[in-house]
Amino acid sequence: MSEGAWIYITTNKRDGTLYTGVTSELPNRIIQHKDKFYPNSFSARYNCDKLVYYEFHDSIEEAIAREKQIKAGSRQKKIDLIESINQEWNDLYDEIKDWSVS
């Protein structure tokens, strides 16, 4: 049985480069982006370490389908999605950093 997963978008600055990903452990994954754990990755090369959007799905399959939908959308659709919950493009990591992973 699946435990659920998160879709998230990171950026390097407001209206900057966007990275969309999926993970089952959101706080840990964002730390990896911030620490450039994978130094040759897209997010590391473009400094996409600022969490600006996230949403939860009940299964990894749903999350992957949603990630593909977001990635297939236009840049403007991604911006609209971010601004639907984060008008100022604040780094949302502080909201999630203390979540425990079970």
VENGIDA-V812955 format. One record per backbone hydrogen bond with DSSP energy under -1.0 kcal/mol. NH is the residue of the N-H (numbers start at 1). CO is the residue of the C=O. If there is no record, write none. Layout:
# VENGIDA-V812955
nh = <NH & NH>
co = <CO & CO>
This chain:
# VENGIDA-V812955
nh = <5 & 6 & 7 & 8 & 9 & 10 & 11 & 16 & 19 & 21 & 23 & 29 & 30 & 31 & 32 & 33 & 34 & 35 & 37 & 41 & 45 & 46 & 47 & 48 & 49 & 50 & 52 & 53 & 55 & 57 & 63 & 64 & 65 & 66 & 67 & 68 & 69 & 70 & 71 & 72 & 78 & 79 & 80 & 81 & 82 & 83 & 84 & 85 & 86 & 89 & 92 & 95 & 96 & 97 & 99>
co = <57 & 23 & 55 & 21 & 53 & 19 & 50 & 13 & 10 & 8 & 6 & 25 & 26 & 27 & 28 & 29 & 30 & 31 & 32 & 38 & 41 & 42 & 44 & 43 & 47 & 11 & 9 & 9 & 7 & 5 & 59 & 60 & 61 & 62 & 63 & 64 & 65 & 66 & 67 & 68 & 74 & 75 & 76 & 77 & 78 & 79 & 80 & 82 & 82 & 86 & 51 & 92 & 93 & 93 & 96>
